Amino acid sequence: MTVFPRRDSSPASGVMTERETAPVLPGRLTDARILVVDVDPGSVATLLHTLGGAGYRACDGDTDPGAALTLALEVDYALILLDIGRTGLAGLRFLRGYRDGRATEGAPVVVLSTLADRDIRLAALELGARDFIIRPCDRVELLHRVHDTLTTRLLLRDQLRRADRLDREVSARTAELESRRHFLQGIMDSAGEGILVIDRAGRLTECNRAGTAMLGLDSDKALGRRAGTFLPELESRFAGSWETMARRADGDSFPADITVTAAPDHGSIVIMRDATERKVAEQSFWRLANMDEVTRLPNRRVALDRLAACIRDGGEGHIVFLRLSGLDRHADLFGDHSAEHALFQVAERLGECTERVASVYAWDSQCFLLVGEIEPEPLFEGILTALQGPFDDDERALAMELTAGSARFPGDGLSATDLVRRARLAESCARAAETGHLPFTAAMETARVRRHAVEDQIRHALRDCGLDVYYQPKVSLADGGVVGMEALVRMHSPTLGPVSPMEFIPICEESGAIVPVGLFVLRRACRDTVHWRRNGRVPLTVAVNLSPRQLDTPGFADEALAILEEEGLPPQALELEVTETLLMEERQRVDAELMRLRDAGVSIAIDDFGTGHSSLARLTRLRADTLKIDRSFIKNLLRSHEDESIARSIIDLARILDLKVVAEGVETKAHAARLLDFRCHMGQGYLYAPPLPRPGFQDWLDAAMARV
């Protein structure tokens, strides 16, 4: 074996002509590693010399095919030039060993041979030979063959490398896309809404977990199915949002909210939401908004809507506003559950007795509204009958009161709210009159408007000095001398004119304005009395009426005593009048306030005595100073034996209790004489003077003093 070393030096100058005719080598080809295998050492040397002269710098040669095979399998050659010998057997063994021994694709083998045997050539080709060069051959041809083979192999390797790189890039991109697909699928599956992707043929191409669950599908069986099977409207609608009934795979339906977005060149994307819970919530909200929770009747909102619709349609009939009183007491005794159960049964009975003539609505916790072509009075009587008897599971009777007001449409109002307002006003009047039912009349509304105007003027009067204090004298029946006067409040409105005390004082009592009004009267009365006492007149005492609401106000006694001190009036010159009705009530705070005033020296008078049923124990405990006989007994004193007896009895009682007596409503001298016969101390009435404003009373007082 002869091994020729690698030729990597510059060729001899004698080879230049040969190289000039050889192919021009690219930089990469000059580095190609070439193995020459030939049993003839001279032939190997020649080939190596030729290759080196052409610029190939990495060439090896060997004359032993076996050793050359080992070398070829160890080194990564770019080209092998193999002489197969005279018989071709050694070359074929090399080719077979090279083919079987390499793990990867090897170098191309170019066979050099003097043989023209066809079978040998075919065998060599089958074993991997790439090309044949028949010897003897031209050196230029040899170099061209080598150049072409290396170029082809280089291009092939480049292509393989590019293909491998592309494969890797494709694999990476595919993996990235797959990862992104999984990521997007995860996002889709995590969504609570169903997400469906539909192709242009109307078939499902993607469906997330929520979508398959809504439609009752297995995820592996969903794709490819027609979307119209589950969402029929998708057969004709391709974009937009709407509500529909979707069908599951088992045929059941459910409400769904659908949003469809067109996807250009792909089809459409469907967002589907199961609307079952929303529907249930909407129904619940509707019930809360339109139905009463306890009675399960339509509420006032529905009542007004339906009544308004009936009026618009030209309907005629009546509405009845019912108020049920007594449920609070029932709840206090037996609990809220029992009261609610009773109220539910009341609603049931109302529905039964009005089933064919009226619709029943719950207005609030204890009020109902009936609407229909009805006659209110007979209907009310029928309702009273229907509501008799026990109303709960324990057979307890319901102690209740039922009042009603009615209005007719369209006569009593052209709107639902006006009709209900007027029916409620009629019910309020029925309650005040302690009667069961009253129909609405225009006079009710006039009275209510007047009351509202008076209430408004009371507020203005307190602020703008619209109140005044009048005085009516008290006269000694024995000698006709003036002993004092009663302070009486009067009201004059710029818009209403004079307003009677009988009208505005009850309104003050109900609204609470009586407290500031009473303090105004007390301060003015104290101030005027001090003025008259200081101007040389008799030591007058002034009487001021007290409201129950004033006495029920914490600290009233202290405030009254403070006014006395500020105005300079001795407590003994003030008499506070309280009604006998107030005296009848056992109220600890009222008693404490009265005793506080009594202990300070203020006199206490019982006004309108004889109209109530006060006890002697209360009279003595509160230590009243004066009894005032109500004017109703004095008016018929001379004509009614009964009134005369009552007046005499009151005077006798006062004498026994050591109390002074004032008779109100003394209008004639005969009244005064009879009262004097009964030994009554004082009289007050038109016989002496009507209530007078401050200047008028001062003039009357001056004249009275002059007569004395």
PyMOL commands that set and color helices and strands:
alter all, ss='L'
color gray80, all
select helices_A, chain A and resi 13-20+27-30+41-53+65-74+89-101+118-126+139-190+209-215+219-222+227-229+232-235+276-290+300-312+327-334+336-353+376-386+416-432+442-464+501-511+514-534+548-551+556-567+571-573+580-584+588-599+616-622+631-635+641-656+669-677+694-707
alter helices_A, ss='H'
color red, helices_A
select strands_A, chain A and resi 3-4+33-37+58-62+79-83+109-113+129-134+194-198+204-207+240-247+253-263+267-274+317-325+358-364+367-372+401-409+437-439+467-476+482-493+497-499+541-545+574-579+603-609+626-629+660-664+682-684+692-693
alter strands_A, ss='S'
color yellow, strands_A
deselect
rebuild
show_as cartoon
